[in-house]
Amino acid sequence: MTRTCLIVDDSRVVRKVARRILEAHGYTVTEVENGQQALTACRTSLPDCVLLDWNMPVMNGLDFLKQLRVEFGPGNPPVVFCTTENEISAILQALEAGAQEYIMKPFDEEILVGKFAQVGLL
């Protein structure tokens, strides 16, 4: 069965790079530009995992993650934060809000695949 991943990032370039990597590893990918669109997408069809940017217009990644956990529970779907936020406090905030893992931008295939494998997504 094909796994699905929702990529939430306001950068088209980042979405395209992540899509290419994940599709090469068998994922069906959906892309949205902000947390509000991501919530709508999850309510329509919950993905197997979410690759989530932090800083976006309309609704940021952390607000989306908190709402996602309220609506769908603590671990479903798994969320991998992917962001330029490199402060330890920000990383802890993301993990406390329910993210499973954290990737720093810029990332490459090895990093993305490694993090997905660590949380059992590959």
C-alpha positions as CSV (number, residue, x, y, z in Angstrom):
1,M,0.0,0.0,0.0
2,T,1.3,3.5,-0.8
3,R,2.0,5.8,2.0
4,T,0.8,9.4,1.9
5,C,2.7,12.5,3.0
6,L,1.4,16.0,3.3
7,I,4.1,18.6,2.7
8,V,3.3,21.9,4.4
9,D,5.7,24.8,3.3
10,D,5.2,28.2,1.9
11,S,8.3,27.7,-0.3
12,R,7.5,26.1,-3.6
13,V,11.1,25.1,-4.0
14,V,11.2,23.2,-0.7
15,R,8.0,21.4,-1.5
16,K,9.3,20.3,-4.9
17,V,12.6,19.0,-3.4
18,A,10.8,17.1,-0.6
19,R,8.2,15.8,-3.1
20,R,10.9,14.4,-5.4
21,I,12.7,12.7,-2.5
22,L,9.6,11.2,-0.9
23,E,8.1,10.1,-4.2
24,A,11.3,8.3,-5.0
25,H,10.8,6.4,-1.8
26,G,7.2,5.3,-2.6
27,Y,5.1,8.1,-1.1
28,T,2.1,9.8,-2.6
29,V,2.6,13.5,-1.8
30,T,0.1,16.3,-1.4
31,E,1.4,19.9,-1.1
32,V,-0.1,22.9,0.7
33,E,1.3,26.4,1.5
34,N,0.2,27.0,5.1
35,G,-1.2,25.5,8.3
36,Q,-4.8,26.4,7.5
37,Q,-4.7,24.6,4.2
38,A,-3.0,21.7,5.9
39,L,-5.8,21.4,8.5
40,T,-8.4,21.4,5.7
41,A,-6.4,18.7,3.9
42,C,-6.1,16.6,7.1
43,R,-9.8,16.9,7.8
44,T,-10.5,15.7,4.2
45,S,-8.1,12.8,4.2
46,L,-5.6,12.2,7.0
47,P,-2.1,11.5,5.6
48,D,0.3,8.9,6.9
49,C,2.7,11.7,7.9
50,V,3.3,15.4,7.6
51,L,6.5,17.3,6.7
52,L,5.9,20.6,8.3
53,D,7.5,24.1,7.9
54,W,7.4,26.4,10.9
55,N,7.3,30.0,9.5
56,M,4.4,30.4,7.1
57,P,1.7,33.0,6.5
58,V,-2.0,32.5,7.6
59,M,-1.2,29.7,10.2
60,N,2.3,28.8,11.2
61,G,3.5,25.2,11.7
62,L,3.4,25.2,15.5
63,D,-0.2,26.4,15.6
64,F,-1.2,23.8,12.9
65,L,0.6,21.1,14.9
66,K,-1.2,22.0,18.2
67,Q,-4.6,22.0,16.4
68,L,-3.8,18.7,14.6
69,R,-3.1,17.1,18.0
70,V,-6.3,18.4,19.4
71,E,-8.4,17.0,16.5
72,F,-6.6,13.7,15.7
73,G,-4.7,12.7,18.9
74,P,-1.1,12.7,20.1
75,G,0.8,10.6,17.5
76,N,-1.4,10.5,14.5
77,P,-0.2,11.4,12.0
78,P,3.5,11.6,12.7
79,V,4.9,15.0,12.1
80,V,8.5,15.9,11.0
81,F,9.2,19.6,11.5
82,C,11.4,21.0,8.7
83,T,12.6,24.5,9.4
84,T,15.3,27.1,9.7
85,E,14.5,27.5,13.4
86,N,17.6,26.2,15.1
87,E,17.1,27.4,18.7
88,I,17.0,24.6,21.2
89,S,13.9,26.2,22.7
90,A,12.1,26.1,19.4
91,I,13.0,22.5,18.8
92,L,11.8,21.6,22.3
93,Q,8.6,23.6,21.7
94,A,7.9,21.6,18.5
95,L,8.6,18.2,20.2
96,E,6.4,19.2,23.2
97,A,3.6,20.1,20.8
98,G,3.7,16.7,19.3
99,A,6.3,16.5,16.5
100,Q,8.1,13.2,16.2
101,E,11.3,14.6,14.7
102,Y,13.0,17.7,13.5
103,I,15.0,18.5,10.4
104,M,17.0,21.7,9.8
105,K,16.9,23.4,6.4
106,P,18.6,23.1,4.1
107,F,18.2,19.3,3.9
108,D,19.2,16.7,1.4
109,E,17.9,13.2,0.6
110,E,20.1,11.5,3.1
111,I,18.9,13.7,6.0
112,L,15.2,13.5,5.0
113,V,15.2,9.7,4.5
114,G,17.3,9.2,7.7
115,K,14.8,11.1,9.8
116,F,11.8,9.4,8.2
117,A,13.5,6.0,8.9
118,Q,14.2,7.0,12.5
119,V,10.4,7.5,13.2
120,G,9.4,4.4,11.2
121,L,8.1,6.1,8.1
122,L,10.4,4.4,5.7
